[in-house]
Amino acid sequence: MLTRSTSQVRILVAVCALLVLACAGLAIAASNMGFKVVKPIVIAGSGSIGDNWTALPFKNPYANVGVFCNKVGLITAVLGRASITVLNENTGGFQTVSCGTSQADALTLIAGKGIKIRQPPATGAPTNIIIAGSHDNNLQIVIPKAGSGQIGNFWFSVPYHTTYTTAADLCQNGNLSPGPVPAAASITRLNASTGALVTANCGSAQASALMLQFGEFVQIRDPGGPKTFTPSHY
């Protein structure tokens, strides 16, 4: 199981077929169930503080960013609008849109990929949001070969009922390159509260020590790509 801090995340698991909410600090949704998760949001500060790297369920009710903003309660008014950023791993291009705009409505969310949420300080700015969805057992993740700049950087939505505990678990399940030839794949996590990045190479002691955090995506980069895998889950 993932290591979780109850001060960081509170989880509400919903069995959709029964429409029953179960409150449990360390509960995990089974693969054939829907769930709701209370995701903490760090308000934007200087630098990367408040860059909330957010994992989305592989199946979810958010057809686009605009729908996501409205359903989870991010600010859509002109003053204090939240922004959502996605990364195209094939081109290395970032796309950032503001909640409450036509651009947000036009940006489709892609299964298996995480999003960066940045919520400026404003009256009513949420410090947590509720994310709903379920798992897709058959979704395959394709990590392209790392190239120049951001090309090949994949924002992987760690499943909400994953069997991964550490970056090393993800390296193993994804058959990511352990190095030294080609160079090792890397897993990066961002701490939204401090803005600090932590990167560990597959095959290293650091990968075994890097704990995956519930509700966060991690960035995967593999010079030996492309790599295709089906994420492990309960």
Number of C-alpha atoms within 10 A of each C-alpha: 13 17 13 17 12 10 8 13 19 21 23 22 24 21 18 15 9 8 9 10 13 14 12 11 15 16 13 19 21 17 17 14 16 20 26 22 23 18 22 19 24 22 22 20 17 9 10 17 18 24 27 27 25 23 25 28 27 21 17 18 13 21 14 16 27 25 18 20 24 14 15 17 16 27 24 17 12 11 11 18 22 25 22 23 18 21 21 16 23 16 14 17 13 11 11 17 20 24 26 21 15 12 14 20 18 13 19 14 18 15 18 24 24 27 24 20 24 25 26 20 19 13 9 10 17 18 13 18 17 16 23 21 20 25 25 18 15 10 14 13 18 17 25 21 18 22 17 9 10 17 18 25 27 27 27 24 24 28 25 27 20 21 17 24 19 20 28 27 19 23 23 14 15 18 15 28 23 20 16 10 9 12 14 21 24 25 28 20 21 22 18 23 16 15 17 12 11 12 17 20 26 27 20 15 11 16 21 18 13 20 18 24 23 24 25 25 27 25 19 25 27 27 21 19 19 13 16 14 15 14 21 16 16 15
